[in-house]
Amino acid sequence: MAANQKLNLVVKIGTAALSRADGTPDPLLLGNIVGELTTLKRKGHNVVLVSSGAMGTGRAMLKNKRALRNCDHATERQILASLGQAKLMTLYQELLAPLGFLAAQILLTKQDFRTRDHHKHVAHLFAALQQQPHILPIVNENDSVTLDELMFTDNDELAGLLAAMFNADRLIILTSIAGVYDRSPDINAAQIISHIDWSKKEGIPSDTKGKSTGGRGGMTSKLNIARKMAALGIRTHIAAARELNIITRLLDNEEVGTTVAAVPGKRNAVKRWLASEVNAVPASVSANACLAEMIRNPTQTLSLLPVGLTDISGTFDKGDLVQVTDDKGKVLALGVARYDAAALRKALGKKQQPVFIHYDQLHRIDND
């Protein structure tokens, strides 16, 4: 990292990585992490911390106490998150205070990324927080209120969405293991892959099974996010949270953990938003064979007109994200609807209708 280079950084730490054996958050570990992040803030870097651990903390708080009453699994999850999030943020505030910093808590759901207006509101908040030199934004999923369809797959996905939102230079995923292994880490001969480059087909592991204790994500999830970040021009690091000075060492390009190379070049804000939301959109429209073939051609610039569309699945409003599929349901592209589902239904298959998705707001999906 060049001395005068100012970076946009997203750092994510998982539940297993930040917890002690009894399930409570480890103050020593988190103190080291926030110490590194505040040092980076003082140097002028923009830093966001995505922290898991709310439910694990809540579960530890209830240990040896009466069991929750009249709770199904979903309700228990909400209560644990509401208990644990308060305690977790209190710990962060206590760790930051001696360093002269405050923690800004931001709780998000997938809905905050699904419409352009919501996306812009969240981006505006982070842009304002970046101007505050003594505030560290700490983000988590709003598990106490999220419904299943609004849940992130895990906080790796949330961290990736944030990295895409403000054009991060690096995404650092801190986990309980040392990086990505070339085979299952349970095998004695397994070794860390130091460098992965999807564009060159280098270092891609054949087996990424396994999940961290206490969290929803696993290595497959982390690699899926890293691949998506690579396509957006964002370098991703996957490394052990308990490595001393791990964030600083990664930024200094020390060979520790696994680095996933970025494809050169950056996309504009709308394209980054679209690319980050490929698998998060419930509504879709079907393209006829001719339009589907045109979409598959990456060299052809096109806007989508209703004449090439045959069907609608789900509902959407103007400005919402919509998937574009072929007649077999395979996702070809993602775009911003210029009018709602009811208006499109009236125009399906007809000529001389207004553009439904403009080419500037259409993102083709790489299905290789």
Summary of the structure (lengths in Angstrom):
residues: 368
radius of gyration: 21.7
end to end distance: 32.7
largest distance: 68.6
contacts: 1198
relative contact order: 0.11
helix: 37%
strand: 21%
